[in-house]
């Protein structure tokens, strides 16, 4: 066999590379198991054992293994397998534009920014592209003829590259470059902060073409701490402070306004605003001392349009900010400060911090000592000189940490922040300041939290489904193909080894959908061997020797295998391009698996088989029970196509009608919202829980938010979804939703359960074991990307079939079959989503399932089309109908075996793979079944109907002949 030596060398080298990559994972796991065996559930003892065992090394000659290095190099596990936190941060691009315009108040600019904010809610374009469109439109409508290089826009000292005569297109290019650089700066700051948090194997990535940064931190549990650390801009600012005498008249007018117009201000008219402020209890330079329970009402009043209209000139630009935390003397209240603002709300001192350290004041209280940069030091000196004897507020992200009176001017840029800190809080602040400031504010637009117990359960479920699927395939393929099946199993094992090794080498993350991708790759490997062995059987039945039969079997199977692999690879590519998070992982795993399947099942398998045959040894390709299965089977498929059209037509009409009438149950990644998976210590009734939560999740105007509670896996677990406060992307809103969820579920939780325990459930107690948040802008992007992915896949497949088979009729039949499969799956989900005991939401996972089904369906179709193409060359005496029937009938063995083994695999994952994968696998199950049907009765039938001419008489019967040959077709 030609190339045998090269294939063997490549296989050995690739194997050694994979072995070297996987050894650290094995070694780290070995050490951790030893530590667990000694320490059990005692975390402190476990840490000591890890520290002791970490001193050991394993010398393998070609490499030395150390636990600490092995831990860093081991295969990354996704959140769904390890537990942890994933957040998608979005840098505020309006802030970046404001900064580049030097906080200009030009009305055209302000209106353009406001309209851009609105447009972004329903747009997949970048913020800056939308801004330029809005600016041009408003500029033209108002006839202002402003240039982007105007001093009131980008032609200021902030952007020295922009001159007075710089063309608009060039300014746009400069601004885009600056914003991209700012997002890059934010990325580096975020990475530095995460390093300071001590996260193991964090994954930080910029999302191309956006101002978003994806952060994944396996093993982390404190979501609030992570969000706070990542969202804090570290923009330390110093402001002048207005005090009670200056603000009190305004508060008096608001008190009267609430009594008259309270309903329009979001509070009851009976609310006494002055009584909420407790000004008499002030012990600081604030303007109010508000009970924590009343802060929401005060915010509503101060932020209302009525309150804004009542502002006198002296507080027109005043910013009301809350203290960082309650004072030590009054733990139930929060101080409200009045910060003297200005037209562009630019702080008098806005300098970055060069150094920050924990210190102690004269009373031994924890403080943070800072040294400003040169610019900040100069501004700080000016501000303190101007305000000697008056208070100055130190703020961080619009929270007042301290507001002391200035005793003397401070010339050197050194200052101190006090704020009733604990040691841990001071350390967090020092870490944030030390990592540098973000160029603009950041908000969490998507977040996923998976508890460690759920992660371990997912690993167990994934491994069980993996083992069962693998065992089923081994038993079936050896039963069906005998000795040849053994070589197929060996190639499959090598394939798995390569997949894991390559994933580890490219630093890919293994997720639960990734495990599903690997299991499906095994089914693909079976398909490849089935194609080869079925062709080999045909050659043996034709009277060829065993060696010649295998040679021709590999030769004739190659085209079909290449076509099948390339179409599935195309699907994986579309998934990777348009997918996010776990779907990208699934696509990457599937792509690697397809490439390795070709290498192992075609090339390595060929080397092993011919090494045996060339030594004169026999290798069976069947067993006694399977030798003649499908051998003489012939069915008049084309003659029965009209019945299939009727069946497909009825199913399609029912599906479309159901979609139109019943619609779908959309997941939060398509609509925006929050999901919580909550575990209880006793069975709960989902309907009763939902009724309780509906009362809790009411909007300010008394309307009910969307709330759904559904049993998840068993009657002690619920999946709770709501869109309450989803437009508010602040940490405070997240905490408010969690608090309401806790209060609404309290009657079903253990009597002594605290809020903190509820938020971090483990295997020993009830509470939230997983949560997910998707903001509306992200949901809109995901939905559009999902539609684009399906359209791109269909278009790509149409073009590929057209190029490979040179007839548009084949492309039309293939795409029609895929459309048929997609509509029926959608219709099934529309009809059954209210009745099935597992998740049947239309979400990212569902889109991935649809695209995977399309890949498998086209694979089936390509095998049949490839045989039709072969017979068009070799059997020109057949009628077109007879040729199609012969082609489909001759591939029945391959069609059955591939579909049967794939369905076996999917059933194993569906039954044993855990609740998270059931909806995904159900779509696959329906899709593979109808995909097999549509390859025969839709794709082939439509291709036939459009290929045939009016002259041809439709004659049926096995190998029937007609003198009208198909040369013209």
Secondary structure, DSSP 8 states (H G I E B T S, - for coil): -TTHHHHHHHHHHHHHHHHHHHHHHHHHHHHHHHHHHHHTT-HHHHHHHHHHHTT-EEE-SS-EEEHHHHHHHS-EE-HHHH-EEEEEEEE-HHHHHHHHTTS---HHHHHHHHHHHHHGGG--S-HHHHHHHHHHHHHHHHT----TTSTTTT-STT-TT--TT--HHHHHHHHHHHHHHHHHHHHHHHHHHHHHHT-SS-EEEE-TTSSEEEEEEET---HHHHHHHHH----EEEEEEE-HHHHHHHHHHHHHHHHHHGGGGTS-TT--HHHHH-GGG--SSSSEEEEGGGHHHHHHHHHSHHHHHT--GGGTT-EEEEBSS--TT-TTEEEEEEE---TT---SB---EEEEEEEE-TT--EEEEEEE-HHHHHHHHHHHHHTBTSBEEEEETTEEEE--BB-S---SSEEEEESS--HHHHHHHHHHHHT---SS-EEEEEEEEE-HHHHHHHHHHHHHHHHHHHHHHHHHHHHHHTHHHHHHHHHHHHHHHHHHHHHHHTT-EE-HHHHHHHHHHHHHHHHHHHHHHHHHHHHHHTT--HHHHHHHHHHHHHHHHHHHHHHHHHHHHHHHHH--THHHHHHHHHHHHHHHHIIIIIIIHHHHHHHHHTTT----S--TTTTTTTTT----TTTTHHHHHHHHHHHHHHHHHHHHHH---B-HHHH-EEEEEEE-SS---HHHHHHHHHHHSB-TTS-B--EEEEE-SSTTEEEEEE-TTTT--SHHHHHHHHHHHHHHHGGGS-TT--HHHHHT--TTS-EEEEEEEE-HHHHHHHHHHHHHHHHHHHHHHHHHHHHHH--HHHHHHHHHHHHHHHHHHHHHHHHHTTT-SS---BSHHHHHHHHHHHHHHHHHHHHHHHHHHHHHHH-TTB-HHHHHHHHHHHTHHHHHHHHHHHHHHHHHHHHHS-HHHHHHHHHHHHHHHHHHHHIIIIIHHHHHHHH--TTS----STT-B-SS-STT-
